[in-house]
Amino acid sequence: MEASPMYRYSEDPQSKQKNKKVVLAVVLVAAAAAAAIFILGKTTFRHTVQPTASTSGNTSSTQPVFGSVTVEGISLKGMTMAQGRSAVLEQMEKKDTARTYTLTHGEKSYTLSGKDLHISYNTNAVLQRAMQAGTASSTTSSASSASSDTEYRLTPTVDQTSLQAKLEDLTKSVNHSAKEPTIRSFDGSGFSFTEGTPGVKVSNSALLKKVLDVIPTSDSATISIPTETVDCTRTIDDLRQHIVKLGSFTTISRNTENGTYNMSKALRAVNGTVVPANGTFSYLGTIGEAGQSQGYKLATALENGQAVQSYGGGICQGSTTIYGAAMRSNCGIVERSPHSSPSSYVPIGQDATVSFPGLDFRFSNPTDYPMYIQSGADGRTMYCTIYGYKSSTWDTIEVSSKLTRGTVETGRYATCTRTFYKNGSAVRTESMPSSYYPPHTTTQTAGSSSSSKKATSSKASSTASSTLSSKPSSASSKTASSSSSSKKPSSSSKAPR
């Protein structure tokens, strides 16, 4: 049933005005609701999207990252601290491996490699500064962030102790000592000299500084090795003033022609020998083996108590002659052995036997200057003169020896001393090596003595005498080459001469 047209379209003026107000209120509420929904939706979208964008490809939501910074040429932008440290350390390892420094001195060159340097760096401190700088720049304007990266350099620190040791070992061949002036030759009339030559040594502290200075600025360089001159400690004038005649001694050969030849040959071999400052002279070390192949002749010697013909017989008189000069030149006696019986050509207790290779005669040079030996033969006269530095505490030395006890049945003992004289007065006396002579067939009274004259420039005045006993024994009347050592037989088959 349809409503009547009158009801449907009829309008009450008051009612119409009221409806308009209601509609307006509804519209305003709806608009407010829509605005609220829009604002809330926009805010929610912003907070949900931001984490998604920030987590794509890195972990900056939990760890800070570098900004626009470069360390040792490596850009660390976007890296974490661990990533940056790893990249920098790898870069520095490559850089140090490639380091090469060439050290030069004249024509010599030496290579110092990176592995020799043991370099460390202030990596952590630099990375911390770089991280802080990068973080600060991220809060600046976009115009500022578009500028070039900030560059950081590491500071190298070298283990100087190990580097110093490496440099000293690497350049040690540069060093060479000064060559002191020497006596080139000498004869009875004087000496000829050779000038000294300065030495060179590396200035280790200056070289270390050079290397340390170049490491921070260059991975390779050529460095000249700084050196210092090592001057000679003495001049030729010093040698002239200090090299004087110290002492001399002579003996007379009573041996055969061959024996005299042998001792002369040995003394000629010693002639011109230089004993270094604080060095030691060896008789056998100088003349070597006195055998047939060395040109020595057959002469009488003792072997196992029997007189035999032996090549080199007689050379013991050569060693005894040098022993006499050494005692009178203030030399130290390092090794000396007596014969098995007193020798006829020197006072008892002043002989020195030898037997190659085990029984030697040796003396030392107690001074800071070389000693020079002049030795040889003039007919049957054997002589030796020693030149060197003489202390101002003495002028001459007198050597004396005597029997202390013993008989032919028990063997004989002899002592020996040397007395230093200054201005004609004795200033001190020293004991020299004593001697024991095994039993033989004649007796010499214990306590008898013999004193040789003071060393002079005259060979005759220092010639030893063999008039110790009123009746020479059969052993002592033989030549020196027919005597033997009182020690146990040497492993060598060679007999004392």
C-alpha positions in Angstrom: 0.0 0.0 0.0 1.6 3.2 -1.1 1.8 6.1 1.1 -0.2 9.0 0.1 1.6 11.5 -1.9 0.7 14.2 0.6 2.6 12.4 3.4 5.8 11.6 1.4 6.5 15.1 0.2 5.1 17.2 2.9 7.8 19.1 4.9 7.8 20.8 8.2 9.9 23.9 8.0 11.2 23.5 11.5 12.0 19.8 11.0 14.0 20.6 7.9 16.3 23.0 9.7 17.0 20.5 12.4 18.0 17.8 9.9 20.5 20.1 8.3 22.3 20.6 11.6 22.4 16.8 12.2 23.9 16.2 8.7 26.5 18.9 9.3 27.6 17.3 12.6 27.9 13.9 11.0 30.0 15.3 8.2 32.3 17.0 10.7 32.8 13.9 12.8 33.5 11.8 9.7 36.1 14.3 8.5 37.8 14.4 11.9 37.9 10.6 11.9 39.3 10.5 8.4 42.0 13.0 9.4 42.9 11.0 12.5 43.2 7.8 10.5 45.5 9.5 7.9 47.8 10.9 10.5 48.0 7.6 12.4 48.6 5.7 9.2 51.4 7.9 8.1 53.1 7.7 11.5 52.9 3.9 11.5 54.3 3.6 8.0 57.3 5.7 8.9 58.3 3.6 11.9 57.9 0.3 10.2 59.8 1.1 7.0 62.9 2.8 8.6 64.3 -0.4 10.1 63.9 -2.3 6.9 65.9 0.3 5.0 68.6 0.5 7.6 69.2 -3.3 7.8 69.7 -3.9 4.1 73.3 -5.0 3.6 74.9 -4.0 7.0 74.5 -4.2 10.8 74.6 -0.5 11.6 71.5 -0.9 13.8 73.8 -2.6 16.4 77.5 -1.6 15.4 78.8 1.9 14.4 80.4 2.1 11.0 83.1 4.4 9.5 82.0 7.5 7.7 83.9 9.1 4.8 87.5 8.3 6.1 90.6 6.8 4.5 93.4 5.1 6.4 96.7 4.4 4.6 94.9 4.9 1.3 92.0 2.5 2.1 88.5 3.9 2.2 86.7 2.5 5.4 83.3 4.1 4.6 80.5 1.8 5.8 82.9 -0.7 7.5 82.7 -1.7 11.1 85.7 -1.3 13.4 86.6 -5.0 13.0 86.3 -4.8 9.2 88.4 -1.7 9.1 91.1 -3.1 11.3 91.4 -6.2 9.2 91.7 -4.2 6.0 94.3 -1.9 7.4 96.4 -4.7 8.9 96.4 -6.5 5.6 97.4 -3.4 3.8 100.3 -2.7 6.2 101.6 -6.3 6.0 101.8 -6.0 2.2 103.5 -2.7 2.6 106.1 -3.9 5.0 106.9 -7.0 3.0 107.6 -4.8 0.0 110.0 -2.6 2.0 113.7 -2.7 0.7 116.5 -0.5 1.8 120.0 -0.7 0.2 122.9 0.2 2.4 126.1 1.2 0.5 129.8 1.8 1.3 132.1 2.2 -1.7 131.5 -0.8 -3.9 129.9 -2.8 -1.2 126.1 -3.0 -0.8 123.8 -4.7 1.7 120.0 -5.2 1.6 117.8 -4.5 4.6 114.3 -6.0 4.0 111.0 -5.3 5.7 111.1 -8.5 7.7 114.3 -7.2 9.4 112.5 -4.2 10.8 109.9 -5.6 13.2 107.6 -2.6 12.7 104.5 -2.0 14.8 101.9 0.7 14.2 99.4 2.8 16.2 96.5 1.1 14.4 93.9 1.1 17.2 94.4 4.7 18.1 94.1 5.9 14.5 91.0 3.8 13.8 89.4 5.2 17.0 89.9 8.8 15.8 88.7 7.9 12.3 85.6 6.3 13.7 84.8 9.3 15.8 85.4 11.7 12.9 83.2 9.6 10.6 80.3 9.4 13.1 80.5 13.2 13.6 80.3 13.8 9.9 77.1 11.7 9.5 75.2 14.3 11.5 76.3 17.2 9.3 74.4 18.5 6.3 74.3 16.7 3.0 76.5 19.4 1.5 79.2 18.6 4.1 79.0 14.8 3.7 79.6 15.1 0.0 83.1 16.5 0.5 86.3 14.4 0.1 87.3 11.7 2.5 89.4 12.5 5.6 92.9 10.8 5.2 94.7 9.2 8.2 98.2 7.8 8.3 99.7 5.3 10.7 102.9 6.0 12.6 105.5 3.1 12.5 107.5 2.1 15.5 110.6 0.0 15.1 112.2 -2.4 17.6 115.5 -0.4 17.7 117.4 -3.1 19.7 116.8 -5.8 17.1 117.3 -3.4 14.2 120.6 -2.2 15.7 121.8 -5.8 16.0 120.7 -6.6 12.4 122.6 -3.5 11.1 125.8 -4.4 12.9 125.7 -7.9 11.6 124.8 -6.8 8.1 127.6 -4.2 7.8 130.4 -5.9 9.9 132.5 -6.5 6.8 132.9 -2.7 6.4 134.9 -2.6 9.6 138.6 -3.1 9.5 141.3 -2.3 12.0 144.1 0.1 11.6 147.3 -1.4 10.4 150.0 -0.2 12.7 153.3 1.0 11.4 155.8 -1.9 11.4 159.5 -2.6 10.9 159.7 -3.9 7.4 163.2 -5.3 7.8 166.2 -4.9 10.0 169.9 -5.8 10.1 172.9 -5.0 12.1 172.9 -1.3 11.0 169.2 -0.5 11.6 165.6 -0.9 10.7 163.4 0.1 7.7 159.7 1.0 8.5 156.3 0.7 6.8 153.8 3.4 7.4 150.6 2.6 9.1 147.1 2.7 7.5 144.0 4.0 9.3 141.1 1.6 9.8 137.4 2.1 9.3 134.4 1.3 11.5 130.7 1.8 10.9 129.1 4.5 13.0 126.3 2.3 14.3 124.3 5.0 16.0 124.3 7.3 12.9 123.3 4.4 10.6 120.4 3.5 12.9 119.2 7.1 12.8 119.4 7.2 9.0 117.3 4.1 8.7 114.7 5.2 11.3 114.4 8.6 9.5 113.6 7.0 6.2 111.1 4.3 7.3 108.1 6.7 7.9 108.5 8.4 4.5 109.6 5.8 2.1 109.3 2.0 1.4 112.6 1.9 -0.4 115.7 4.0 -0.4 119.5 3.8 -0.8 121.4 4.8 2.4 125.0 5.6 2.5 126.7 3.9 5.5 128.3 6.5 7.8 131.8 5.5 9.0 134.5 6.7 11.4 138.2 6.6 10.9 140.2 4.4 13.3 143.6 5.9 13.8 146.8 4.0 14.4 147.8 3.9 18.0 151.4 4.6 17.3 153.6 6.3 14.7 156.9 5.4 13.1 158.6 7.8 15.5 157.0 5.9 18.4 158.6 2.7 17.0 162.0 4.4 16.6 161.9 5.5 20.2 160.7 2.2 21.7 162.4 -0.4 19.5 165.8 -0.9 21.0 168.2 -3.8 21.6 167.0 -5.7 24.6 169.3 -8.6 25.0 171.6 -10.9 23.1 173.3 -14.3 23.7 175.8 -16.5 21.9 177.0 -20.1 22.1 179.9 -21.9 20.5 179.3 -25.1 18.5 181.4 -28.1 19.5 179.3 -30.3 17.2 180.3 -31.9 14.0 180.1 -30.0 10.7 176.7 -31.4 10.0 175.5 -30.5 13.5 176.8 -27.0 13.2 175.1 -26.7 9.8 171.8 -27.8 11.3 171.8 -25.3 14.2 172.9 -22.6 11.8 170.0 -23.4 9.4 167.5 -23.3 12.2 168.7 -20.0 13.5 168.6 -18.5 10.0 164.9 -19.7 9.7 164.2 -17.8 12.9 166.0 -14.7 11.8 163.5 -11.8 11.1 160.7 -13.3 13.1 158.3 -10.7 14.5 156.7 -11.6 17.8 153.4 -9.6 18.1 152.6 -7.4 21.0 151.6 -9.7 23.9 152.2 -12.6 21.5 154.1 -15.9 21.8 157.1 -17.2 19.8 157.3 -21.0 19.1 160.7 -22.4 18.0 159.2 -25.5 16.3 156.3 -23.5 15.0 158.8 -21.3 13.2 161.4 -23.7 11.9 159.0 -26.6 11.4 160.1 -30.2 11.2 163.9 -30.6 10.9 164.0 -33.6 8.6 165.8 -34.7 5.5 163.1 -33.4 3.2 163.5 -30.0 4.8 167.3 -29.9 4.0 168.7 -30.9 7.4 171.7 -33.3 7.7 172.5 -36.3 9.8 174.2 -35.5 13.1 174.5 -37.1 16.5 171.3 -37.2 18.7 170.0 -39.3 21.5 167.2 -41.7 21.0 166.0 -43.9 23.9 169.2 -43.2 25.7 171.5 -44.2 22.8 173.6 -42.0 20.6 172.2 -42.2 17.0 172.6 -40.3 13.8 169.4 -38.3 13.3 168.4 -35.7 10.7 168.4 -32.3 12.4 170.8 -33.2 15.2 172.1 -30.0 16.7 169.0 -27.8 16.5 168.7 -27.8 20.3 171.7 -25.5 20.4 169.7 -23.1 18.3 166.8 -23.2 20.7 169.2 -22.8 23.7 170.8 -19.7 22.1 167.4 -18.1 21.6 166.4 -19.1 25.2 169.5 -17.2 26.5 168.5 -14.1 24.6 164.9 -14.3 25.7 165.8 -14.5 29.4 168.0 -11.4 29.0 165.2 -9.5 27.1 162.6 -9.8 29.9 160.5 -12.3 27.9 158.1 -14.6 29.7 159.1 -18.3 29.3 156.0 -20.3 28.3 157.6 -23.7 27.6 161.1 -24.9 28.1 162.6 -28.3 29.0 166.2 -29.2 30.0 168.3 -31.9 28.3 168.8 -35.2 30.1 172.3 -34.0 31.0 173.9 -30.5 31.2 174.9 -29.1 27.9 178.5 -28.2 27.3 177.8 -24.9 25.6 175.8 -23.1 28.4 175.9 -23.0 32.2 173.9 -25.7 33.9 170.1 -25.0 34.0 170.2 -22.6 31.0 169.7 -25.1 28.1 166.4 -25.7 26.2 165.9 -29.0 24.3 163.3 -29.6 21.6 161.9 -32.6 19.8 159.4 -32.4 16.9 156.5 -32.2 17.2 155.7 -32.5 20.9 158.6 -30.9 22.8 158.8 -27.1 22.0 160.5 -24.0 23.3 158.2 -21.0 23.5 158.5 -17.5 25.0 156.1 -14.6 25.3 156.3 -10.9 24.5 155.1 -9.1 27.6 155.0 -5.6 26.0 152.5 -3.7 23.9 155.0 -3.4 21.0 156.3 -6.1 18.7 159.6 -7.9 19.3 162.1 -8.7 16.5 164.5 -11.6 16.5 167.8 -11.4 14.7 169.6 -14.8 14.7 172.1 -16.7 12.8 175.7 -18.1 12.8 179.1 -16.6 12.3 181.3 -19.7 11.7 180.8 -21.8 14.8 179.4 -18.9 16.9 175.6 -19.1 17.2 173.9 -15.7 18.1 170.5 -14.3 18.8 169.6 -10.6 19.5 166.0 -9.5 20.4 164.8 -5.9 19.8 161.7 -4.4 21.2 160.3 -2.0 23.8 162.3 -1.7 27.0 160.8 -0.4 30.2 162.4 2.5 31.9 162.6 0.4 35.1 165.7 -1.6 34.0 168.9 -1.2 32.0 170.4 -4.7 31.9 169.5 -8.2 33.0 171.9 -10.8 34.4 171.1 -14.5 34.4 172.7 -16.9 36.8 172.1 -20.6 37.6 173.5 -23.2 40.1 173.1 -26.7 41.3 171.0 -27.0 44.4 171.3 -30.7 45.4 171.8 -34.1 44.0 174.5 -36.5 42.8 175.1 -38.7 39.8 173.2 -41.5 41.5 170.1 -39.4 42.4 170.1 -36.9 39.5 170.9 -33.2 39.8 168.7 -30.2 40.3 169.5 -26.7 39.2 167.8 -23.3 39.7 168.0 -20.2 37.5 167.3 -16.6 38.2 167.5 -13.3 36.4 168.3 -10.0 38.1 167.3 -6.6 36.7 169.7 -3.7 37.1 169.1 0.0 36.9 171.9 2.5 37.0 174.2 -0.3 38.1 172.1 -1.4 41.1 169.9 -4.5 41.3 166.2 -3.6 41.5 164.6 -7.0 41.4 165.3 -10.7 40.9 163.0 -13.3 39.3 163.1 -17.1 39.3 163.4 -18.8 35.9 162.5 -22.4 35.1 164.4 -24.9 37.2 166.0 -28.1 35.8 166.4 -31.7 36.7 169.1 -33.9 35.1 168.6 -37.7 35.6 171.5 -39.8 37.0 174.7 -40.0 35.0 178.3 -41.1 35.6 180.0 -38.1 37.1 179.4 -36.0 40.2 179.1 -32.2 40.5 179.1 -30.6 43.9 175.7 -29.3 45.0 175.6 -25.6 45.4 178.2 -24.7 42.8 177.0 -22.0 40.5 177.7 -20.0 37.4 176.7 -16.5 36.6 176.6 -15.2 33.0 177.6 -11.7 32.2 175.1 -8.9 31.7 173.8 -8.7 28.1 175.8 -6.3 26.0 176.1 -5.5 22.3 179.2 -7.7 22.1 178.4 -11.3 21.1 181.6 -12.5 22.8 180.7 -11.0 26.2 177.5 -12.9 26.3 178.9 -16.2 25.2 178.0 -19.0 27.7 180.7 -20.9 29.5 180.6 -24.6 30.3 183.2 -24.5 33.1 180.8 -25.4 35.9 182.6 -28.5 37.1 186.2 -29.1 37.7 185.9 -32.3 35.7 183.4 -32.4 32.8 181.3 -35.5 32.5 181.4 -37.7 29.5 177.9 -36.5 28.8 178.6 -32.8 29.1 181.7 -33.1 27.0 179.6 -34.1 24.0 178.0 -31.6 21.8 174.4 -30.3 22.4 173.0 -32.4 19.6 173.9 -35.6 21.4 171.8 -34.8 24.5 168.2 -35.8 25.1 165.2 -34.5 27.1 164.7 -35.5 30.7 161.0 -35.9 30.0 159.3 -39.1 29.0 159.8 -40.1 25.4 157.6 -38.2 23.0 155.1 -40.1 20.8 157.2 -38.9 18.0 160.1 -41.0 16.8 162.3 -37.9 16.5 165.0 -37.7 19.2 165.9 -34.5 21.0 168.8 -32.8 19.3 
